[in-house]
Amino acid sequence: AALEPVITRLIGSDAAEPTSIVMLAELCRRVPDAGRRNLAALRRWLVAEQADVREGAALSLLGLGADGVDALPEWLQAIDDEEPLVRETAARALGRFV
């Protein structure tokens, strides 16, 4: 997809604000090749301080299916997240991997 390199370049920028990160996570959900290429960033975002960042990362990682199994340590942390959407998404992801 033509968007994947652009998304990857934006994710590589350390200056991204939480609102931008949420949008980048959403783009990774909509462009799975970008999600797979930026799996390390999605894993970091799944345990980020901001709830909306964690939620966006969780949905993006879930959308990667089996490719999201590499985030197993972060999924195990997310199962106890304070945000219901993150917990629910983590449970759904773990159900796929077990």
NORURBEL-V867803 format. One record per run of one state. SS is the DSSP state (alpha for helix, beta for strand, coil for the rest). FROM is the first residue (numbers start at 1). TO is the last residue. If there is no record, write none. Layout:
SS:FROM:TO  SS:FROM:TO
This chain:
coil:1:1  alpha:2:12  coil:13:17  alpha:18:30  coil:31:31  alpha:32:37  coil:38:38  alpha:39:46  coil:47:50  alpha:51:63  coil:64:64  alpha:65:78  coil:79:83  alpha:84:97  coil:98:98
